[in-house]
């Protein structure tokens, strides 16, 4: 299911059928992340859904890990297709993630 979710998100991105929240835009500016980098990360062959939030009260979403063309790892949280909305994007930090896929346990 998660693998097909990533495929469905990628299809919407390829079609240009997605948008960004204001929050995502603001965070991307702060973090110097370009729209093209978000697209590259989601469309990367190695992209994968690493966390799924089907019961989020704000709406079902997931966290995609992908790599840009310049090998920058990005996490992109987005809503489920067919209405893909990029909620936020950031570079994972080693203090919070073991391998960009697994969260470190909080102490």
C-alpha positions as CSV (number, residue, x, y, z in Angstrom):
1,X,0.0,0.0,0.0
2,X,2.7,2.5,0.9
3,X,4.7,1.7,-2.3
4,X,1.6,2.4,-4.4
5,X,0.9,5.6,-2.4
6,X,4.4,6.9,-3.5
7,X,3.6,5.9,-7.1
8,X,0.3,7.8,-7.0
9,X,1.9,10.9,-5.5
10,X,4.6,10.8,-8.2
11,X,2.0,10.6,-10.9
12,X,0.2,13.7,-9.6
13,X,3.6,15.5,-9.4
14,X,4.4,14.6,-13.0
15,X,1.0,15.9,-14.1
16,X,1.6,19.1,-12.2
17,X,-1.5,18.4,-10.3
18,X,-0.5,19.5,-6.8
19,X,-0.1,22.6,-4.7
20,X,1.8,24.0,-1.7
21,X,0.3,25.2,1.6
22,X,1.3,28.7,2.7
23,X,3.1,27.0,5.6
24,X,5.2,24.9,3.1
25,X,6.1,27.9,1.1
26,X,7.2,29.8,4.2
27,X,9.3,26.9,5.5
28,X,10.8,26.3,2.1
29,X,12.0,29.9,1.9
30,X,13.4,29.7,5.4
31,X,15.2,26.5,4.6
32,X,16.4,27.5,1.1
33,X,14.5,24.7,-0.6
34,X,13.3,25.3,-4.1
35,X,10.1,24.0,-5.7
36,X,12.2,22.1,-8.2
37,X,14.1,20.3,-5.4
38,X,10.8,19.2,-3.9
39,X,9.8,17.8,-7.3
40,X,13.1,16.1,-7.8
41,X,13.0,14.5,-4.3
42,X,9.5,13.1,-4.8
43,X,10.2,12.0,-8.4
44,X,13.5,10.4,-7.5
45,X,13.7,6.7,-8.3
46,X,14.7,6.0,-4.7
47,X,11.8,8.1,-3.3
48,X,9.8,6.3,-0.7
49,X,7.0,6.9,1.8
50,X,8.7,6.5,5.2
51,X,5.8,7.4,7.5
52,X,2.1,7.3,6.9
53,X,-0.5,9.4,8.8
54,X,-3.9,8.0,7.5
55,X,-5.7,9.1,10.6
56,X,-4.3,12.6,11.0
57,X,-7.2,14.9,12.2
58,X,-6.1,17.5,9.7
59,X,-6.3,15.0,6.8
60,X,-4.5,11.9,5.7
61,X,-0.9,12.5,4.7
62,X,2.5,10.9,4.5
63,X,6.2,11.6,4.7
64,X,8.2,11.0,1.6
65,X,12.0,10.7,1.6
66,X,13.7,11.6,-1.6
67,X,17.0,12.8,-3.0
68,X,17.5,15.9,-5.2
69,X,19.6,15.9,-8.3
70,X,22.4,17.4,-6.2
71,X,22.0,14.5,-3.7
72,X,20.3,16.6,-1.0
73,X,18.0,14.4,1.1
74,X,14.6,15.9,1.7
75,X,11.6,14.9,3.7
76,X,8.3,16.1,2.1
77,X,5.0,15.8,3.9
78,X,2.1,15.7,1.6
79,X,-1.6,14.8,1.5
80,X,-2.9,11.8,-0.3
81,X,-3.8,11.7,-4.0
82,X,-5.7,12.8,-5.9
83,X,-5.5,16.1,-4.1
84,X,-1.8,16.2,-3.4
85,X,-0.8,19.2,-1.2
86,X,2.8,19.7,0.0
87,X,2.4,20.5,3.7
88,X,6.1,21.0,4.5
89,X,9.6,20.1,3.4
90,X,12.9,20.0,5.2
91,X,16.3,18.4,5.3
92,X,16.3,15.6,7.9
93,X,18.7,16.2,10.8
94,X,21.0,13.4,12.1
95,X,20.0,14.3,15.6
96,X,16.4,13.3,14.9
97,X,16.9,10.5,12.2
98,X,19.1,7.4,12.2
99,X,19.3,6.9,8.4
100,X,16.8,9.6,7.2
101,X,14.2,6.8,7.4
102,X,14.0,5.9,11.1
103,X,13.3,8.4,13.8
104,X,15.7,8.3,16.8
105,X,14.0,7.5,20.1
106,X,13.4,10.6,22.2
107,X,15.3,10.6,25.5
